[in-house]
């Protein structure tokens, strides 16, 4: 994986310019609205593996494509990112079409990079596919940061489950494509990024990693920042390289013999938390009550319209999305092998949910499926839980 350092001032380039022994181990990314002097220095910087231009739309610099691409050319970027719109798949797709028209008309030398956006894992898959179908060789993944309401500013990821499930799903559907998640580079994610095969990801906060008091006393801010980049980004990146390519979300409890797969619920609590607690319909209340009895021989997975296949302990935020037939079809393709693996890892699997949710799980799997209306399914679930406990008690009595 190549870490991309976001740069927007000459000082940034001077710091990175001291990494002569690390030539080709990192890339640089800059916005199109920087000064002419900076653009010149960016163009002449020769230590980076590649240079990427960003439209700057999230910094309130919404320029036309002719102006943006002119800036990209002046900066001599290798790749130029289109203007994307936060979690708006359709608007970003129209932007990609406009960008392609200008790119073709202007005969620019840099390679155009699309951006996938969406409100759910399924939408990200749709967006990625649509932009690939336009002919874009590289499609980045945007919108993975959370946004402060009524502000343009993006902040850190609240819960990694969405980020990881989006990347897992795209890797499953598009095994040979470059994965380029925007704005989410983090040392804690290096292992996962390497396992899933991330091509590049950008990092903005690196330039502030120094001790101000020491910098004022010794005038060594640049040296401190370089040391931080080497010790906390470049070295850990190499150390985290792994031959283990198991990037699935399947983590069974060693004590568990049974698995319950549930559809997500429409009723949700207000705040974020563990998935088993955020969903608050009658089915989830029943399962929570059962788990509180101390039964540790049951694992719970949830099929979420937004997040895809998640564990009951994954941290999520409330949302308002329904599982439609198109999303169900996408999730059926993405998670087919996951469900097959789960069916093999557990003695018993019980599936509960509506038609669209049930269609996601391969029909050929040897599992028990709830049928009928929600009340009937709830009764069948209660029977499955209680019958299994009863049979377990009877076996214990026989042994005694």
Beta strands, then each sheet from edge to edge (+ up, - down):
strand 1: 2-6
strand 2: 26-31
strand 3: 51-54
strand 4: 79-81
strand 5: 111-116
strand 6: 138-141
strand 7: 146-147
strand 8: 154-155
strand 9: 200-203
strand 10: 258-263
strand 11: 273-274
strand 12: 298-304
strand 13: 308-311
strand 14: 315-316
strand 15: 348-352
strand 16: 368-369
sheet 1: 6+ 5+ 4+ 3+ 2+ 1+ 9+
sheet 2: 7+ 8-
sheet 3: 13+ 12- 10- 15- 16-
sheet 4: 11+ 14-
end
